[in-house]
Amino acid sequence: MGVDIQGKLRIALGAVKDHASIGKAMIYSHHEGRDFSGIEVAVLRATGHDSGPIDDKHMHEILFLVSDSPGSVHFLAERISRRLGKTRDNLVALKTLSLIHRLLRGGNRCFEQQLRNAHVSGHLQMSTRCFLRNISDPSVSFIHKYAGYLEERIGWVINQAGKLEPAMSQGDLESRCYDEKSIDMVFRKLPKCQVFIDRVLDCSPSNISPSDNLVQAAMSNTLKESFQVYKTYCESVAALVNMFFDLTRAARGLACQILKRASQQSQDLQNFFRELQTNYRKQELGLSSGTNHHHGSYHGTGAVFDLFWIFPQLFSTSHFGSHNEFHQVANHHGRHRR
């Protein structure tokens, strides 16, 4: 049985680097009279060179220190961005991105908003350009795709019900593209849901070992959030189908584009979950043993893909079809659901 000398050496050198970085952070903060050194040290420890997932105690320490230090969120964002920007180690980069993800999920709504503002202002950056030379490496490819997902994820908020929804500015809330509020809600939410689902599909961990604990942890959180968003997606598609013939001609054209894209995404999602089920055990991704790849964790949604079985029929021709054709298929769909 061979010994991975190179791997052991990398881990040892990484531990030395981590120890040196922590020491420098403590010295510089003391010299500059700052009281945020604990935050920087916690970030360094959470994103160390070891291959294990982020330790919960480091995560909780960061949240505690930030809550106890007003005005420290921008400092936290800058230190995370610096860690990601300076490292050339795949493990550190992935752990740093995972830390951002967990902070978005683990803080309160005020902290989440502050972190989002830090991203808008440029204090929190998720650039992985330093890894462009090794894009052929499956691990590096996943880092880029995961960063792309987080760029989209930071534009969503966890509402009071604990569900993800697109973050809306005051201008978005005040302006209306259509007369009916319900129509406006559907046309605003659905495209955002579709972009979110695209970013999830991009994260398919192809050619990565199922024993990669960091990828498993990243995919576990990503899947849980995709289940939440897809429930909203299904509800919005159902609402769009119900209101289709009450829309203006221009709005129907937009609705057709949305539904065509939904049809393709439904097939892509089935393949995506099937691939994950083949390569990973449900327990490894944080899913219950009674969960199948169609339902995931979409509590109360019934058969997740049933809403989309209608679309291949609707778009099998070059045009959308007549009103009567649509009603016939829709009525058959209603009987099928009952």
PALO-421494 format. One record per atom (N, C-alpha, C): residue number from 0; x, y, z. Coordinates in steps of 0.001 Angstrom, whole numbers. Each point is the difference from the previous one (the first is absolute). Layout:
BEGIN
R     i         u         v         w
R   NUM         X         Y         Z
...
% end
This chain:
BEGIN
R     i         u         v         w
R     0       849     -1192         0
R     0      -849      1192         0
R     0       884      1241         0
R     1      -140       845     -1034
R     1       844      1169      -149
R     1      -377      1101       977
R     2       965       826       289
R     2      -209      1132       893
R     2        -1      1278      -838
R     3      -999       833       199
R     3      -108      1256      -741
R     3       914      1045       644
R     4      1277       -76      -376
R     4       989       912       575
R     4      -306      1445      -381
R     5      -360       216     -1255
R     5      -274      1357      -472
R     5     -1199       606       732
R     6     -1038      -830       201
R     6     -1178       487       703
R     6       307       350      1449
R     7       768      -871       657
R     7       370       266      1401
R     7       864      1260       119
R     8       886       188      -992
R     8       855      1189        14
R     8      -826      1264      -210
R     9      -973       -75      -893
R     9      -859      1152      -247
R     9      -768       396      1252
R    10      -522     -1008       717
R    10      -745       268      1224
R    10       909       614      1067
R    11      1209      -526       112
R    11       944       531       982
R    11       387      1445      -311
R    12       302       270     -1271
R    12       341      1364      -397
R    12     -1194       940       179
R    13     -1189      -507      -284
R    13     -1207       801       183
R    13      -210       376      1452
R    14       268      -958       906
R    14      -147       274      1429
R    14       992      1077       453
R    15      1221       -45      -564
R    15      1004      1021       322
R    15      -471      1363      -493
R    16      -536        48     -1223
R    16      -506      1257      -553
R    16     -1141       554       856
R    17      -914      -874       406
R    17     -1123       444       819
R    17       494       585      1321
R    18       944      -702       616
R    18       543       456      1286
R    18       679      1360      -160
R    19       774       170     -1083
R    19       678      1271      -245
R    19      -999      1116      -267
R    20     -1064      -287      -780
R    20     -1013      1012      -316
R    20      -732       454      1253
R    21      -310      -943       877
R    21      -686       335      1243
R    21       890       874       880
R    22      1270      -346        74
R    22       930       802       791
R    22       136      1415      -530
R    23       104       154     -1330
R    23       101      1324      -613
R    23     -1256       819       247
R    24     -1150      -638       -83
R    24     -1258       719       217
R    24       -72       559      1416
R    25       434      -779       958
R    25       -39       437      1399
R    25      1001      1126       250
R    26      1188       -82      -617
R    26      1025      1032       183
R    26      -429      1313      -639
R    27      -488       -71     -1260
R    27      -375      1217      -711
R    27     -1179       695       669
R    28      -964      -777       457
R    28     -1175       610       636
R    28       398       689      1300
R    29       922      -594       727
R    29       464       609      1248
R    29       781      1281      -301
R    30       804       -41     -1068
R    30       820      1170      -366
R    30      -877      1159      -465
R    31     -1099      -324      -739
R    31      -857      1048      -550
R    31     -1117       396       959
R    32       -58      -636      1149
R    32      -999       359       985
R    32     -1416      -427      -346
R    33      -167      -998      -869
R    33     -1335      -481      -370
R    33      -461     -1061       989
R    34     -1333      -108       100
R    34      -546     -1011       901
R    34      -753     -1080      -767
R    35       298      -125     -1318
R    35      -677      -997      -826
R    35       889     -1216      -270
R    36      1110      -118       712
R    36       946     -1081      -296
R    36      -635     -1373       169
R    37      -906      -127       982
R    37      -646     -1290       222
R    37      -775      -463     -1222
R    38      -602       940      -727
R    38      -761      -341     -1207
R    38       940      -539     -1076
R    39      1108       686      -214
R    39       941      -444     -1022
R    39       594     -1366       345
R    40       335      -205      1254
R    40       547     -1292       432
R    40     -1030     -1107      -206
R    41     -1261       281       330
R    41     -1054     -1008      -172
R    41      -187      -344     -1467
R    42        88       988      -886
R    42      -109      -246     -1443
R    42      1140      -897      -474
R    43      1217       295       457
R    43      1161      -803      -392
R    43      -122     -1440       490
R    44      -481      -171      1217
R    44      -157     -1353       531
R    44     -1113      -757      -720
R    45     -1060       699      -339
R    45     -1121      -658      -689
R    45       371      -448     -1406
R    46       955       704      -609
R    46       367      -287     -1396
R    46      1421      -559       -96
R    47       378      -831       959
R    47      1341      -585        19
R    47       244      -957     -1147
R    48      1230      -475      -104
R    48       429      -852     -1113
R    48      -389     -1470       170
R    49      -640      -365      1101
R    49      -426     -1402       161
R    49     -1188      -280      -907
R    50      -263     -1264      -244
R    50     -1032      -393      -969
R    50     -1383      -167       618
R    51      -129       229      1309
R    51     -1299      -160       651
R    51      -902      1199      -222
R    52     -1314      -182       152
R    52      -941      1114      -120
R    52       248      1034      1099
R    53      -628      1158      -139
R    53       164      1069       982
R    53      -536      -461      1351
R    54       816       182      1034
R    54      -403      -383      1352
R    54     -1081       955       501
R    55     -1064      -560       552
R    55     -1106       823       484
R    55       446      1022      1030
R    56       992      -351       816
R    56       414       921      1059
R    56       614      1274      -580
R    57       701      -108     -1141
R    57       558      1189      -646
R    57     -1120       854      -598
R    58      -981      -668      -568
R    58     -1151       702      -562
R    58      -741       779      1084
R    59      -265      -659      1114
R    59      -714       652      1107
R    59       836      1128       599
R    60      1306      -195        32
R    60       886      1038       542
R    60       -61      1262      -858
R    61         4      -177     -1320
R    61       -75      1156      -904
R    61     -1303       751       206
R    62     -1112      -722        48
R    62     -1301       646       181
R    62       -71       728      1345
R    63       563      -601      1032
R    63       -13       628      1321
R    63       845      1274        11
R    64      1205       -91      -568
R    64       899      1151         3
R    64      -571      1167      -801
R    65      -639      -304     -1124
R    65      -593      1061      -823
R    65     -1176       647       717
R    66      -828      -827       633
R    66     -1154       550       728
R    66       430       842      1193
R    67      1184      -297       522
R    67       502       710      1177
R    67       874      1199      -376
R    68       199       224     -1323
R    68       869      1095      -457
R    68      -713       792     -1093
R    69      -753      1023       370
R    69      -717       811      -989
R    69       947       555     -1064
R    70      -442       -30     -1249
R    70       815       523     -1095
R    70      1069      -935      -498
R    71       -45     -1254       427
R    71      1077      -934      -363
R    71      -305      -829     -1240
R    72     -1206       128      -572
R    72      -368      -850     -1133
R    72       875       298     -1212
R    73       265      1274      -281
R    73       856       335     -1132
R    73      1415      -531       202
R    74       483        48      1234
R    74      1317      -568       300
R    74        -2     -1500      -270
R    75     -1042      -679       459
R    75      -140     -1434      -247
R    75       -13      -283     -1498
R    76      -777       781      -747
R    76      -102      -200     -1448
R    76      1348       194      -677
R    77       736      1013       428
R    77      1308       261      -598
R    77       989     -1134       286
R    78       -43      -533      1201
R    78       934     -1072       346
R    78      -339     -1295      -745
R    79     -1275      -266      -174
R    79      -403     -1173      -784
R    79       437       167     -1454
R    80      -228      1185      -562
R    80       394       275     -1385
R    80      1509      -110      -167
R    81       738       491       976
R    81      1456       -76       -59
R    81       462     -1447        56
R    82      -625      -793       843
R    82       363     -1423       116
R    82      -218      -704     -1334
R    83     -1129       268      -626
R    83      -321      -637     -1275
R    83       901       518     -1115
R    84       303      1281        23
R    84       791       594     -1070
R    84      1466      -379        29
R    85       546      -268      1183
R    85      1435      -281       123
R    85       342     -1480      -111
R    86      -940      -877       339
R    86       336     -1424        34
R    86       147      -585     -1393
R    87       854      -989      -122
R    87       131      -791     -1234
R    87      -335     -1461       292
R    88      -551      -240      1184
R    88      -329     -1358       438
R    88     -1490      -258      -221
R    89      -314     -1089      -708
R    89     -1396      -319      -297
R    89      -835      -167      1268
R    90       573      -670      1001
R    90      -748      -257      1237
R    90      -352      1302       706
R    91       952       906        92
R    91      -246      1277       679
R    91     -1036       817      -756
R    92        92         9     -1331
R    92      -965       746      -812
R    92     -1414      -539       204
R    93      -157     -1323       -49
R    93     -1320      -593       160
R    93      -538       212      1410
R    94       862       -90      1001
R    94      -439       233      1380
R    94      -395      1456       212
R    95       689       921      -664
R    95      -343      1410       127
R    95     -1363       281      -626
R    96      -258      -593     -1168
R    96     -1322       144      -621
R    96     -1084      -643       874
R    97       314     -1158       572
R    97      -954      -669       890
R    97      -293       846      1233
R    98      1025       717       476
R    98      -195       881      1150
R    98      -983      1119      -347
R    99       153       588     -1179
R    99      -946      1029      -444
R    99     -1413      -570       -30
R   100      -126     -1202      -551
R   100     -1318      -649      -107
R   100      -615      -225      1375
R   101       789      -510       918
R   101      -520      -283      1339
R   101      -341      1278       756
R   102       770      1061      -236
R   102      -316      1276       648
R   102     -1322       551      -525
R   103      -258      -173     -1286
R   103     -1271       438      -564
R   103     -1172      -775       592
R   104       239     -1261       331
R   104     -1055      -852       543
R   104      -110        72      1528
R   105      1119       352       665
R   105        47      -147      1446
R   105      -259      1240       814
R   106        79      1188      -626
R   106      -195      1229       757
R   106     -1459       421        49
R   107      -270      1103       725
R   107     -1359       526        12
R   107      -222       864     -1240
R   108     -1214       508      -175
R   108      -341       735     -1209
R   108       792      1297      -120
R   109       273       642      1123
R   109       778      1234       -21
R   109      1429      -275      -474
R   110       606     -1059       535
R   110      1358      -365      -405
R   110        27      -380     -1474
R   111     -1009      -738      -438
R   111       -86      -415     -1402
R   111       -54      1231      -914
R   112      -786      1007       391
R   112      -105      1225      -784
R   112      1323       759       -27
R   113       680        29      1141
R   113      1294       681        60
R   113      1036      -694      -882
R   114       -46     -1331       -17
R   114       925      -751      -850
R   114      -311       260     -1476
R   115     -1278        98      -325
R   115      -393       304     -1381
R   115       455      1409      -393
R   116      -151       944       902
R   116       462      1363      -270
R   116      1511        47      -192
R   117       713      -826       770
R   117      1459       -66      -139
R   117       380      -527     -1381
R   118      -791      -910      -526
R   118       253      -522     -1347
R   118      -275      1068     -1047
R   119     -1098       725       155
R   119      -340      1065      -951
R   119      1063      1095         4
R   120       517       334      1181
R   120       996      1064       122
R   120      1406      -443      -404
R   121       183     -1301      -239
R   121      1297      -505      -423
R   121       880      -507      1118
R   122      -461        75      1246
R   122       804      -504      1117
R   122        55     -1533         3
R   123     -1092      -632      -422
R   123       -42     -1463       -85
R   123        87      -407     -1465
R   124      1082      -638      -373
R   124       213      -424     -1379
R   124       193     -1512       -52
R   125      -521      -592     -1073
R   125        75     -1455      -145
R   125       695      -389     -1292
R   126      1010       770      -354
R   126       741      -253     -1233
R   126       903     -1223       146
R   127       -29      -857     -1020
R   127       877     -1184       -24
R   127       906        52     -1230
R   128       333      1208      -436
R   128       813       171     -1215
R   128      1397      -609       140
R   129       498       -52      1225
R   129      1358      -534       186
R   129        90     -1486      -335
R   130     -1149      -667      -185
R   130         7     -1432      -311
R   130      -280      -266     -1480
R   131       -21      1048      -832
R   131      -369      -169     -1401
R   131       960      -917      -758
R   132      1263       -39       411
R   132       979      -812      -722
R   132      -278     -1489       128
R   133      -680      -395      1073
R   133      -241     -1431       245
R   133     -1474      -364      -168
R   134      -687       698      -916
R   134     -1436      -193      -144
R   134      -348     -1431      -425
R   135       958      -735      -608
R   135      -256     -1380      -416
R   135       -83      -954      1190
R   136       520       406      1144
R   136       -67      -805      1220
R   136     -1447       -15       499
R   137      -628     -1194       184
R   137     -1399       -51       451
R   137      -254       768      1298
R   138       952       -50       930
R   138      -174       713      1269
R   138       -24      1507      -219
R   139       885       488      -867
R   139        45      1434      -302
R   139     -1265       417      -743
R   140      -450      -839      -915
R   140     -1233       288      -730
R   140     -1183       136       952
R   141       -50      -880      1004
R   141     -1084        72       973
R   141        98      1293       814
R   142      1208       425       345
R   142       182      1247       752
R   142      -576      1180      -771
R   143       273        70     -1301
R   143      -531      1084      -831
R   143     -1533       -32       -30
R   144      -542     -1197      -178
R   144     -1457      -128       -99
R   144      -679       299      1336
R   145       613      -428      1080
R   145      -547       257      1331
R   145        38      1503       304
R   146      1080       671      -417
R   146        80      1451       163
R   146     -1107       687      -797
R   147      -278      -511     -1207
R   147     -1090       548      -807
R   147     -1344      -172       682
R   148      -193     -1163       641
R   148     -1245      -225       739
R   148      -132       998      1152
R   149      1079       231       736
R   149       -51       912      1141
R   149      -229      1446      -443
R   150       512       366     -1176
R   150      -269      1330      -539
R   150     -1503       202      -204
R   151      -671     -1065      -424
R   151     -1459        72      -147
R   151      -697      -111      1356
R   152       496      -881       843
R   152      -623      -250      1306
R   152       -34      1239       883
R   153      1005       851      -108
R   153        63      1164       869
R   153     -1089      1016      -360
R   154      -637      -188     -1148
R   154     -1127       844      -387
R   154     -1335      -519       506
R   155        35     -1011       868
R   155     -1217      -563       587
R   155        49       168      1514
R   156     -1176        64       607
R   156       -82       179      1451
R   156      -836     -1126       606
R   157       252      -281      1257
R   157      -830      -942       750
R   157     -1087       816       689
R   158     -1263      -234      -373
R   158     -1097       795       553
R   158      -388      -480      1398
R   159     -1031       618       557
R   159      -401      -325      1365
R   159      -503     -1424       138
R   160      -459      -583     -1115
R   160      -463     -1393        18
R   160      1143      -985      -175
R   161      1230       515      -129
R   161      1156      -872      -163
R   161       213      -477     -1416
R   162      -660       658      -976
R   162       121      -406     -1397
R   162       804      1033      -775
R   163       649      -459     -1065
R   163       772       903      -845
R   163      -926       742      -956
R   164       274      1287      -198
R   164      -721       795      -982
R   164       949      1058      -556
R   165      -237       464     -1231
R   165       899      1009      -580
R   165       -20      1278       825
R   166      1173       581       197
R   166        79      1273       704
R   166      -520      1094      -922
R   167      -947       775       472
R   167      -598      1067      -789
R   167       388      1350       577
R   168       427       918      -873
R   168       269      1358       440
R   168     -1306       749       162
R   169        47      1183       620
R   169     -1212       779       179
R   169      -590       380     -1342
R   170       880       266      -971
R   170      -487       339     -1334
R   170      -732     -1154      -646
R   171       502     -1222       217
R   171      -673     -1186      -543
R   171     -1381      -153       600
R   172      -108       279      1298
R   172     -1275      -181       680
R   172     -1018      1047      -416
R   173       483      1208      -339
R   173      -918      1081      -334
R   173      -439       -29     -1455
R   174       908      -411      -900
R   174      -321        -6     -1422
R   174      -757     -1269      -369
R   175      -854       105     -1010
R   175      -783     -1130      -440
R   175        -1       -55     -1522
R   176       293     -1169      -577
R   176        18      -152     -1447
R   176     -1385      -337      -549
R   177      -860      -560       831
R   177     -1332      -404      -427
R   177     -1016       521       999
R   178     -1238        24      -460
R   178     -1043       578       841
R   178      -258      -822      1253
R   179       -36     -1310      -170
R   179      -346      -860      1123
R   179      1242      -346       810
R   180       -83       131      1315
R   180      1140      -278       868
R   180       436     -1451       -97
R   181      -983      -920      -101
R   181       348     -1418       -73
R   181       768      -310     -1276
R   182      -391       635     -1109
R   182       707      -205     -1266
R   182      1419       527       114
R   183       125      1181       595
R   183      1317       606       168
R   183       915      -885       846
R   184      -562      -593      1059
R   184       783      -861       884
R   184       546     -1207      -771
R   185      -860      -616      -828
R   185       415     -1175      -755
R   185      1098       349      -992
R   186      -174      1107      -716
R   186       980       363     -1017
R   186      1301       508       598
R   187       -14       394      1244
R   187      1240       395       660
R   187       706     -1219       604
R   188      -768      -868       620
R   188       607     -1128       704
R   188       491     -1094      -930
R   189      -790      -320     -1028
R   189       343     -1144      -843
R   189      1363       137      -691
R   190       298      1120      -652
R   190      1332       106      -617
R   190      1132      -108      1020
R   191      -212       553      1197
R   191      1022      -101      1038
R   191       171     -1453       450
R   192     -1116      -716       134
R   192        75     -1419       353
R   192       749      -785     -1063
R   193      -237       334     -1263
R   193       637      -735     -1079
R   193      1512       232       -35
R   194       420      1223       265
R   194      1435       280        74
R   194       619      -763      1170
R   195      -702       -17      1139
R   195       482      -724      1179
R   195       171     -1480      -322
R   196     -1003      -601      -630
R   196        67     -1420      -348
R   196      1145      -266      -978
R   197       235       909      -938
R   197      1124      -163      -931
R   197      1328       -62       750
R   198       151       867      1013
R   198      1249         4       772
R   198       141     -1303       791
R   199     -1110      -542       477
R   199        48     -1288       706
R   199       439     -1097      -961
R   200      -580       -24     -1200
R   200       348     -1011      -992
R   200      1474        89      -389
R   201       537      1215       -23
R   201      1417       178      -338
R   201       914      -691      1011
R   202      -498      -159      1235
R   202       835      -528      1083
R   202       109     -1518         6
R   203      -460      -653     -1032
R   203       106     -1455       -41
R   203      1455      -422       183
R   204       311      -743      1079
R   204      1401      -342       319
R   204       526     -1157      -836
R   205        95       208     -1303
R   205       454     -1062      -902
R   205      1474      -313       232
R   206       321     -1273       -69
R   206      1387      -488       108
R   206       663       335      1331
R   207      -796       251      1029
R   207       545       259      1329
R   207      -323     -1200       888
R   208       968      -436       766
R   208      -182     -1180       837
R   208     -1135       202      1015
R   209      -898      -980       136
R   209     -1056       100      1007
R   209       520       119      1427
R   210      1290      -326       186
R   210       578        95      1347
R   210       481      1410       324
R   211      -163       950      -920
R   211       424      1383       221
R   211      -982       668       967
R   212       404       116      1261
R   212      -901       515      1036
R   212      -396      1452      -227
R   213       908       803      -528
R   213      -302      1415      -215
R   213     -1054       179     -1083
R   214       119      -760     -1080
R   214      -998        81     -1072
R   214     -1352      -495       515
R   215        11     -1065       783
R   215     -1248      -503       584
R   215      -695      1059       837
R   216       778       698       846
R   216      -580      1027       862
R   216      -567      1146      -832
R   217       738       404     -1038
R   217      -468      1081      -867
R   217     -1279      -394      -730
R   218       -39     -1225      -526
R   218     -1165      -456      -739
R   218     -1197      -216       914
R   219       237      -397      1235
R   219     -1099      -209       945
R   219      -778      1289       207
R   220       714      1103       282
R   220      -673      1285       200
R   220      -635       509     -1284
R   221       679      -217     -1123
R   221      -530       451     -1286
R   221     -1297      -729      -333
R   222       -34     -1320       232
R   222     -1204      -775      -292
R   222     -1171       426       887
R   223       272       194      1286
R   223     -1069       412       908
R   223      -632      1308      -462
R   224       829       907      -464
R   224      -534      1285      -467
R   224      -711      -153     -1337
R   225       503      -884      -858
R   225      -658      -203     -1289
R   225     -1393      -586       183
R   226      -172      -867      1019
R   226     -1325      -559       260
R   226      -987      1104       370
R   227       446       935       832
R   227      -863      1111       404
R   227      -389       866     -1195
R   228       989       353      -819
R   228      -261       863     -1141
R   228      -875      -717     -1021
R   229       223     -1309      -165
R   229      -784      -721      -998
R   229     -1466      -122       402
R   230      -274        -4      1280
R   230     -1391         3       438
R   230      -676      1295      -433
R   231       672      1127       211
R   231      -523      1290      -464
R   231      -135         4     -1515
R   232       970      -604      -672
R   232        14      -118     -1454
R   232     -1274      -711      -482
R   233      -297     -1153       583
R   233     -1185      -766      -395
R   233     -1285       783       245
R   234       -82       647      1154
R   234     -1194       783       329
R   234      -189      1154      -976
R   235      1093       634      -392
R   235       -75      1133      -925
R   235      -369      -465     -1408
R   236       528     -1169      -411
R   236      -362      -546     -1309
R   236     -1489      -339       -40
R   237      -502      -613      1077
R   237     -1429      -331        60
R   237      -849      1269       -87
R   238       424      1056       696
R   238      -735      1270       -48
R   238        51       597     -1403
R   239      1149      -117      -662
R   239       136       537     -1355
R   239      -902      -738      -979
R   240       -73     -1319       113
R   240      -879      -787      -869
R   240     -1461       399       219
R   241      -390       198      1253
R   241     -1392       355       314
R   241      -384      1368      -546
R   242       951       939       -39
R   242      -323      1367      -412
R   242       345       266     -1466
R   243       468     -1035      -713
R   243       550       214     -1336
R   243      -953       751      -921
R   244     -1270      -399       -38
R   244      -927       591      -965
R   244      -578      1331       472
R   245       391       428      1177
R   245      -362      1333       474
R   245      1103      1015      -270
R   246      1116      -463      -567
R   246      1134       880      -263
R   246      -170       731     -1322
R   247       712      1100      -145
R   247        49       690     -1283
R   247       822      -835      -980
R   248       -74       361     -1280
R   248       723      -759     -1016
R   248      1504        29       256
R   249       513      1178       373
R   249      1433       122       271
R   249       403      -852      1202
R   250      -844        -6      1033
R   250       297      -783      1199
R   250       -46     -1492      -293
R   251      -887      -414      -918
R   251       -56     -1419      -362
R   251      1290      -439      -680
R   252       566       879      -829
R   252      1270      -330      -641
R   252      1090      -239      1024
R   253        38       853      1016
R   253       979      -175      1073
R   253      -286     -1282       775
R   254     -1293      -278       227
R   254      -379     -1218       720
R   254       444     -1247      -767
R   255      -127        22     -1338
R   255       419     -1148      -808
R   255      1496      -252       150
R   256       788      1074         2
R   256      1446      -147       171
R   256       339      -610      1360
R   257      -693       470      1025
R   257       238      -514      1355
R   257      -353     -1471        75
R   258     -1130      -393      -584
R   258      -457     -1385        79
R   258       881      -937      -826
R   259       485       479     -1128
R   259       926      -815      -795
R   259      1271      -293       793
R   260       502      1033       647
R   260      1210      -179       806
R   260      -262      -933      1173
R   261     -1193       111       592
R   261      -362      -880      1114
R   261       -49     -1454      -446
R   262      -488      -231     -1223
R   262       -65     -1362      -518
R   262      1384      -625       -84
R   263       969       767      -517
R   263      1364      -514      -121
R   263       628      -190      1366
R   264      -232       948       907
R   264       595      -105      1327
R   264      -534     -1204       772
R   265     -1258      -335      -222
R   265      -561     -1155       714
R   265       731     -1277      -378
R   266       349      -130     -1287
R   266       759     -1167      -439
R   266      1429        41       540
R   267       596      1174       -28
R   267      1364       140       504
R   267        79      -322      1488
R   268     -1006       407       750
R   268       -10      -262      1440
R   268      -138     -1490       285
R   269      -839      -676      -770
R   269      -130     -1446       198
R   269      1342      -693      -216
R   270       716       388     -1051
R   270      1311      -589      -270
R   270       997       359      1095
R   271       -74      1233       485
R   271       893       482      1044
R   271      -162      -803      1282
R   272     -1242      -170       454
R   272      -250      -744      1230
R   272       307     -1479      -175
R   273      -232      -512     -1193
R   273       321     -1408      -252
R   273      1513      -222        86
R   274       757       936      -523
R   274      1465      -100        67
R   274       491        70      1443
R   275      -577       907       779
R   275       396       111      1404
R   275      -354     -1265       767
R   276     -1166      -550      -294
R   276      -418     -1209       701
R   276       920     -1172      -337
R   277       518       -14     -1234
R   277       903     -1067      -421
R   277      1349       103       694
R   278       498      1229       161
R   278      1362       204       499
R   278        90       207      1504
R   279     -1098       394       633
R   279        43       306      1429
R   279     -1161      -685       711
R   280       244      -390      1245
R   280     -1097      -476       837
R   280      -781      1195       515
R   281     -1303      -197       221
R   281      -844      1109       466
R   281       510       564      1319
R   282       481      -886       873
R   282       480       474      1298
R   282      1206       929      -164
R   283       825      -249     -1042
R   283      1175       833      -214
R   283      -379      1411      -412
R   284     -1161       144      -647
R   284      -451      1313      -447
R   284     -1013       605       958
R   285      -202      -641      1145
R   285      -905       550       989
R   285     -1462      -230      -307
R   286      -313     -1003      -857
R   286     -1383      -305      -346
R   286      -460     -1209       796
R   287     -1277       -62       277
R   287      -543     -1113       771
R   287         6     -1261      -844
R   288        36     -1130       662
R   288        75     -1274      -719
R   288     -1267      -298      -771
R   289     -1122       623       373
R   289     -1254      -234      -699
R   289      -220       921     -1174
R   290      1000       792      -361
R   290      -124       983     -1052
R   290       407      -609     -1323
R   291      -791       232     -1039
R   291       427      -435     -1320
R   291       422      1204      -823
R   292       626      -265     -1139
R   292       618      1097      -734
R   292     -1021       894      -666
R   293     -1269      -431      -113
R   293     -1020       872      -567
R   293      -504       990      1033
R   294      -171      -449      1224
R   294      -627       836      1006
R   294       991       818       802
R   295      1211      -508       182
R   295       968       734       796
R   295      -574       313      1360
R   296       106      1246       425
R   296      -573       436      1275
R   296     -1071      1047      -232
R   297      -791      -140     -1068
R   297     -1063       948      -304
R   297     -1236      -390       796
R   298       -45       384      1279
R   298     -1095      -406       854
R   298     -1305       606      -497
R   299      -983      -885      -211
R   299     -1333       467      -330
R   299      -209       339     -1465
R   300       950      -263      -893
R   300      -177       375     -1396
R   300      -522     -1159      -837
R   301      -138     -1197       582
R   301      -425     -1130      -797
R   301      1103      -402      -955
R   302      -357      -520     -1162
R   302      1005      -400      -987
R   302       569      1252      -645
R   303      1257       265       260
R   303       602      1275      -381
R   303       -71       244     -1495
R   304       204     -1020      -799
R   304        84       213     -1435
R   304     -1350      -177      -697
R   305     -1065      -305       742
R   305     -1299      -179      -633
R   305      -465      1266      -691
R   306       339      1161       561
R   306      -435      1249      -603
R   306       567       179     -1397
R   307      1125      -656      -284
R   307       683       263     -1250
R   307      -241     -1069     -1067
R   308      -743     -1044       339
R   308      -180     -1045     -1004
R   308      -777       538     -1198
R   309      -778      1066       242
R   309      -844       588     -1025
R   309       819       717     -1069
R   310      1172       530       354
R   310       711       912      -886
R   310       511      -636     -1287
R   311       555     -1210        29
R   311       451      -587     -1265
R   311     -1133      -119     -1014
R   312     -1248      -218       473
R   312     -1138       -60      -909
R   312      -304      1383      -571
R   313       100      1007       852
R   313      -316      1358      -439
R   313       994       513     -1029
R   314      1252      -408       125
R   314      1030       562      -841
R   314       561     -1021      -993
R   315      -777     -1052      -277
R   315       459     -1005      -954
R   315       -92       511     -1428
R   316      -806      1061      -226
R   316      -103       610     -1315
R   316       787      1288        -6
R   317        77       641     -1156
R   317       807      1214      -129
R   317      -677      1214       608
R   318     -1299      -104       323
R   318      -695      1123       605
R   318      -652      -455      1288
R   319      -580       920       718
R   319      -569      -347      1295
R   319     -1269      -814      -119
R   320      -694       121     -1140
R   320     -1243      -738      -157
R   320     -1202       892       247
R   321     -1173      -453      -414
R   321     -1211       798       160
R   321      -468       -10      1435
R   322      -934       907       307
R   322      -566        48      1344
R   322      -665     -1324       342
R   323      -725      -578      -984
R   323      -693     -1262       265
R   323      1000     -1113       294
R   324      1107       -17      -750
R   324      1023     -1022       225
R   324       563       119      1413
R   325       253      1248       413
R   325       546       206      1341
R   325      -995      -475      1052
R   326     -1283       369      -160
R   326     -1002      -394       985
R   326      -144     -1510        72
R   327        66      -675     -1154
R   327      -128     -1459         1
R   327      1121      -645       811
R   328      1221       442      -239
R   328      1131      -568       729
R   328       -79       355      1477
R   329      -372      1263       295
R   329       -87       441      1386
R   329     -1090      -750       755
R   330     -1148      -237      -667
R   330     -1073      -748       665
R   330       428     -1431       265
R   331       716      -604      -959
R   331       513     -1352       206
R   331       990       -26      1153
R   332       812      1040        71
R   332       956       116      1109
R   332      -736        65      1327
R   333     -1140       752        44
R   333      -763        97      1252
R   333      -583     -1331       408
R   334      -513      -782      -964
R   334      -532     -1327       320
R   334      1104      -910       490
R   335      1183       110      -611
R   335      1139      -822       400
R   335       393       290      1441
R   336        -5      1289       409
R   336       386       373      1350
R   336     -1002      -519      1018
R   337     -1302        10      -351
R   337     -1020      -506       936
R   337        85     -1510       140
% end
